[in-house]
Amino acid sequence: MTDNELDLNGHWTIDPGHSRIGFSARHAMISTVRGSFNDVTGDVRVDVDDLDGSTAQVTLKAASVDTRNGQRDDHLRSPDFFDVERFPDITFVSTNIEEIRERAYIVSGDLTIRDVTKQITIPLELGGVMVDSFGAVRAGFEGSRRVNRRDYGLEWNMPLDKGGVLVSDKIDLEFEISLVKQDQ
C-alpha cells in the first residue's frame, strides 16, 4: 500500500531508531556544530477530519544530547546549558495542528527547556505513509525551525578575541520523524 491508500487518522508513536530530533549552531562564527537527542519518545493522535482534536507530545531526555564530542556533550549537560540534573526532560505539547497545504502542516505548541516554556510553531512536511516490510504502517515527517536559545535560559557564551562569540544565539531545530501507527 502507498500513501494514496493510507491516511494519517489514528494513534501513532515516534520510532526513535528511525527518527532524529536535532539542532545546529554556529561555532566560533565560522563553522556549524550539529547534535541530536538519542532518547526521544512521542505520541501523536490524528483526526484529519477535525485537526482541532489532533495532538502531539514529544519528550527528549536532555542527558541524551550527542554532538559526537564527549567534552562538549558534558558541557551541554551542565548547568551552563541544559542542567540535566535539575531538568531531565525537554518537552513539546501541541496546542494546534493545521494543514497549510497538501502534505504540509504547522504544529503549534509549548516547548519547555529547563524551566522555561514558550509557544513555538513547527512547519512539517509529510514525506509519505506506507506499510513497511514488517507490516507496520509508518508516516514520515521532516521540518526545521530557528529559535533563540537565550529565550530558554541557555545563556552561556564566551567572547572571541577578534569579536563575536563562541556559540550563536540562533539555533536551528531539525526534525526527521518516523511515526508508527498503533491502532491498525
N, C-alpha and C positions, 0 to 999 in steps of 0.2 A: 504494500500500500504506500501511497505517496501523500504529501500534504494536501493534495487536491481531494483526497478521500477521507482524511482525518481532520479533526478540529481540535481547538485548544480547550474546549469545555472540560472541566473536571479538576481533580486534585493532583498536584504534581509536587515532586521533591527535587532538590538540586542533587545532581550526581557529582560529588566532589572530585572523583577521579577523572572526570572529563570536563571540568569547569575550572575557570581561572578568574578570580577577582583580585585585581592587582592595581598597581599605581606606578606612575613615573614622575620623576622630579629632576629638575636641573641641578647639577652638582658643580660647584666652583665656577658657575657661569659659563662653562664650556662643554659639558657633557651631560648625558642623561643616565640616571640610575633607575632601574626597574626592579620592582619587587612584587610579591603576591602573598596571600594568606593561604597556607596549606590546609587549615582546618576550617571548613565552611559548611554550614547547614542552611537549609532553606525550605520553605513551604509556600506553595502558590496554589490558590484556588481561583479558577477562571469560569466566568459565565459570560460568554461572548454576546449573548442577547441582552445582558444587563451588566455592563462592565462596572457600574457603581457597586455591585455586590462582589466584585473580584478583590482578592487580597494577595499580598506578598510579604513574607517575613524572611529576613536573612540574618544569620549570626556568624560573625567571623571571630575566631579566637585570636586575640591580639598577639599572644605569645607565639603564634604560628607564622609570624612575619618572616619572609625569606627573600633576601636580596642577593644571595649567593656569596655573602661576605659575613662570616661569623661575628667579627668585631662590630661591624655596622649594625647587624641584627640585634646584638646585645644592647647597643646604644639605643636603638629604636624601642626596645622593650623597657628601657629605664624610665625613671620619672621625667627625664628631659623630653620624652615623646609620649609613647602610649601608656607608660606606667602600668604595666600588665598586672602587677601585684594588687593594685587598687582597682583597676578597671580591666578585667579579663576579657570582656566582650565588646565588640563593635557591632552595633545592630542597625538594621533598617526595617522599618514597618511602614508599609504603604498606607496612604490616605486616599489615593485616587489613581485609577488606571484608565488611560484614554487612548483610543485608537486615533492616530492623526492622519493616517493614510494606509493603504493596503500594506500589510506586513510591518507596520511601524507604529510604535507605542511610546507614550510618555508615561512613566511611572513616577508619581509624586509621593513623598512620604517623609518620615522623620529619620534622619541619620544621627546616631549617637556615637560619639567618640569621646573617650574619657567620661566626663560628666556633663558634656555639652551636647544638646540636641538642637539640630537645625533642620528646617524644611529644605528639601532638595528635589529637583526633578531630574530624572534619568531617561534619556532617549534610548530605546532599544529597538533593534531590527530583528524580525523573525527570520532566521535562516531556513527554517523548514520544520516539518513534523513528519516522522516516519517510524516504521517498525524496524527495530534492529534485528540482528541475526539470532538473538535470544528470545524474540517475541515481545520485547518491551517497547512501548510507544514512547518516543523521545521528541522533544522540541528543543531547538537551539536558538539562542538569542545572543546578540552582540551589541555593545554600545560603549560610550565613554562620556565622561563629564568632568569638567575642571572645577576644582574647589580651592578655596584659600585655607591652608592648614591652620593658620592662626585663628580662624573662626572657631576652631575646635580645641583651642588651648594648646596647640602644638607650636610653642613659641621659640624653642631653642634655635640658635643660629650662631654663626661665627663670622665676623667681618674679614674680608680678604685684604691683604696688603695693598693691592692696586685698585681697590674699590669693589663694591658688590659684596655678596655674602656667599657662604658655603652651600646653603640649601635654599632653593627657591621657595617662595611662599605659595605659589600656584602649583597645585598637584593635579595631575590627570588621573582620574579613576578609570579603570579599564575592566569591562565585563565581558566574559566569554562563558556563557552559561548553558549547560546541558541539563534539561529537566526530564524526569522520568515520570510517566503517568502512573498513579497509584490505584485508580478506580476503573480498571479495564473490564 
